[in-house]
Amino acid sequence: MAHFIYEGLKHTDERGTVKFFNSLNMAEIVRMYEISPSSTNLVRAWQGHQFEKKWFYCSEGSFIINILKIDDFTNPSPLLVPEKIVLDSSKPSFLELPGGYATGIKATAENSKLTVFSDYSLDESKNDDYRFSDDKWAFIN
């Protein structure tokens, strides 16, 4: 399975705004965490999982997420090229990313927040965690 984008909807009236994702099935999710970068100059790259599945949601601000399909987790090719995905809180969407990918993440607005959901517990995730040097592949801004 390749990555998938769930487009959300929003409704605004005199009471405020509701963002919703009625087609997103969250039955696989076992944990979540939030990333709040200290700077828009910081790129968090490259971290991947061979089997763990993740969902990314920008609740505030905006992010560039580079995803990279890893060909060999022991010795990945330096010639791999990332794909750029933009998540923006003004356009509600979820990025669903299956195992087999590495990510590079950068906030493009101050005070941005990225919520990440996972189908692995923290202990399971630690055993499926692959980190590569931040200069192994070029990040696409």
C-alpha positions in Angstrom: 0.0 0.0 0.0 1.3 3.5 -0.8 0.5 6.5 1.2 -3.0 7.9 1.2 -4.5 11.4 1.9 -7.8 11.7 3.7 -9.4 15.0 2.8 -11.4 16.4 5.7 -14.3 18.8 5.6 -15.1 21.8 7.8 -18.3 23.5 8.8 -18.4 27.0 10.2 -21.4 28.8 11.7 -22.0 31.3 14.4 -20.9 28.7 17.0 -17.4 28.2 15.5 -15.8 25.7 13.2 -15.9 21.9 13.2 -13.3 19.9 11.2 -14.2 16.3 10.5 -13.0 13.1 8.8 -16.0 10.8 8.6 -14.2 8.3 6.3 -11.2 7.9 8.5 -11.3 4.5 10.4 -9.2 4.9 13.6 -9.6 1.3 14.8 -5.9 0.5 14.2 -4.6 3.4 16.2 -3.0 2.5 19.6 -1.2 5.7 20.5 -0.6 9.4 19.6 1.8 12.2 20.1 2.2 15.8 19.1 5.2 17.5 17.5 5.7 21.2 18.1 8.9 22.3 16.4 11.0 25.0 18.1 11.8 26.6 14.7 10.7 26.7 11.1 14.3 26.2 10.1 14.5 22.8 11.7 14.1 19.6 9.6 13.4 16.4 11.5 14.9 13.9 9.1 15.2 10.9 8.4 13.3 8.5 10.6 11.5 5.4 9.3 9.7 2.2 10.2 9.7 -1.0 8.3 6.3 -2.2 9.6 4.7 0.5 11.7 1.9 2.5 10.2 1.4 6.2 11.0 -1.2 8.9 10.4 -0.2 12.6 10.4 -2.6 15.5 11.1 -1.6 19.2 11.2 -3.8 20.8 13.9 -2.2 24.2 13.8 0.0 26.0 11.2 1.5 24.0 8.3 4.2 21.4 7.6 6.1 20.0 4.7 6.5 16.3 5.1 8.9 14.4 2.8 8.2 10.7 2.5 10.7 8.3 1.2 10.0 4.6 0.3 13.0 2.8 1.7 14.4 0.1 -0.6 16.6 -1.6 2.0 16.5 -0.7 5.7 20.0 -2.1 6.3 21.6 -0.3 3.5 19.3 2.1 1.7 20.3 3.6 -1.6 21.5 7.2 -1.4 19.8 7.8 -4.8 16.3 7.6 -3.4 14.2 10.7 -4.0 11.6 11.9 -1.5 8.0 12.9 -2.3 6.8 16.3 -0.8 3.5 16.5 0.9 2.1 19.7 2.5 -0.3 19.5 5.5 -2.0 22.8 6.4 -4.4 23.3 9.3 -6.6 25.5 7.1 -7.3 22.6 4.8 -8.0 19.6 7.0 -6.4 16.4 5.8 -4.7 13.3 7.2 -1.6 11.6 5.7 -1.7 7.8 6.2 1.7 6.3 5.8 2.2 2.5 5.8 5.4 0.8 7.0 8.4 0.9 4.7 8.8 4.7 4.6 11.1 7.3 6.2 10.0 10.9 6.8 11.5 14.3 7.0 9.3 16.9 8.7 9.5 20.7 8.7 7.1 23.3 10.1 6.5 26.2 7.7 4.7 28.5 10.1 5.5 29.5 13.7 3.7 27.6 16.5 2.7 24.7 14.1 1.5 21.4 15.7 1.6 18.0 14.0 -0.3 15.2 15.7 1.0 11.7 14.9 -1.0 8.5 15.4 0.5 5.0 15.3 -0.6 1.4 15.1 2.4 0.3 17.3 2.9 0.7 21.0 6.0 2.6 22.1 7.8 -0.6 22.9 6.9 -2.1 19.5 7.9 1.1 17.7 11.4 1.1 19.4 12.1 -2.3 17.8 11.1 -1.0 14.3 12.8 2.4 14.5 15.3 3.3 11.8 17.2 6.6 11.8 19.3 7.9 8.9 21.6 10.9 8.8 19.8 14.1 8.0 22.0 14.7 5.0 21.5 11.2 3.5 18.8 12.5 1.1 18.0 16.1 0.1 14.9 17.5 1.8 12.4 19.1 -0.6 11.2 22.5 0.7 
